[in-house]
């Protein structure tokens, strides 16, 4: 039957789509929006010996090359990462455990105690940022110097500068709402720089400020920059090889959400002037994002530090900071380092919630997740919320399902006559198809009526797949008994087996294809999908099990009650 053949094709197409989507994320073509930028600046290489060291410091303009101060010899390099290190400043809040290095005042380590690595190790926090290989991810900042001219001072700290710290341990104590970490450096000309990290209770948003106080006799000028630096080593593979995106992202009002993949950074440097916006490095569930003032203009850039295997995505102020003698100036930026919680990200910057990457079906996935959160507000359990969401979705598609099941029931009723036509016109395929169409017309049957509703629902299934896969709220979220993490596979494969059983029951309720080969393929689909779904997030498999169970109940009701009730009227 045509609808059975189409059902097979639809099922296989769904599987192939997920494989294709995974391939696109890893190997797909890159957008051509990234343009080449000026050549990298020359700088003194840090210990580590990379010829690319110095490409990590932006220039203030395209005509002058930056002179970078040598890092004092007593600073010891960490092994193989091209970074210098000196004194570590430790900061503990209720949601962050951070380490700041006095070299550059870099944010080198961020642990998230509210998000343990696994359920088995609840006291071991997930580490989002680290300066150790292979998973290096840090934040750096400073001032890009210009060549001195017309008596204007330009000497300034960058991320290789040695700061002074008044203390090395900070703790957000009981009754405290915030804690500030201040690092100091003074230029030979008498310009004082204070780099201040402002941490707040319950917040993953860190405010980084530079306070420039000119105690010299000449004006000072410099362009501030901030950048995220990381390796391409975090790979999040999921069901059937589908991977979530790890890499750079920028946002602007003109182009909205744009991925800047590591491969693109290899091909060419990003050069884009953006007012406001933001830049981020994202991975599964977590993000590090630089969020400047919405009215500030920055030149966004990327770098490929080839010999180090590291990538930089950053922004440099388009306009210089000017500080007259005796004056003081402050420059600030927000740095979010934490989970991709949509309601929080929405309040920080426009479009930042898009780092929860639902792909091209975002327009479906976002309302589905909103509805799921609404159910969670009622149940306080994500498993029961998924079940309620399934009931709502099935209710929304009830009329389509009714059409589908009625069509299948009519096809099952005329199945013997179709088999007879196949035997009668075994040697004349064209005549057999013509006879089948005449039968469908006489019985007022749409042979595609059973599959079109399924086609309509497939985008919803895919959108829900990504909403469950990408939402950090479901990370390590328990349901009942053995299901303690709805974002990972069922450890005992109970749900995949139940899903296979429900698919098999649905097969029994549908008409058997007259073609023996099609019949065998249809009977094999429950087994095939059981193996496919064995590695899917258990929350998604729960959705399918409940959806299939409701479909069985709907199909039984429609074919055994509704159609039987209307049978005398039709006859």
Protein Blocks (a to p, Z undefined) as FASTA:
>chain_A
ZZlmmmmmmmmmmmmmmmmmmmmmmmmccdfkbccddddddddddehhpakgojlpccfb
fkbccddddddfklccdehklpacddddddddfkbccdddfehoiafbdcdfklcfblkl
mmlccdfbdcbdfbdcdddddddddddeehiafbdcdfkbccddfbfbdcddehiabdcd
ddddddfkopacdddddddehiabdcdddddddfbfbdcddddddddddddfbccddeeh
iacdeddddddfklmpadddfklmmmpccddddeeiidddddehiacdddddfkbccddd
ddddfknopacdddddfbdcdddehiacddddddddddddfklmmmmpghklmmpcgbjm
lmmmmmmmmmmmmmmmmnopaklmmmmmmmmmmmmmmmmmmmmmmmmmmmmmmmmmmmmm
mmmmmmlmklmmmmmmmmmmmnopafklmmmmmmmmmmmmmmmmmmmmmmmklgopafeh
jllbfkbccfklmmmmmmmmmmmmmmmmpccdfblklmmmmmmmmmmmmmmmmmgcfklm
mmmmmmmmmmmmmmmmmmmmmmmmmmmmmZZ
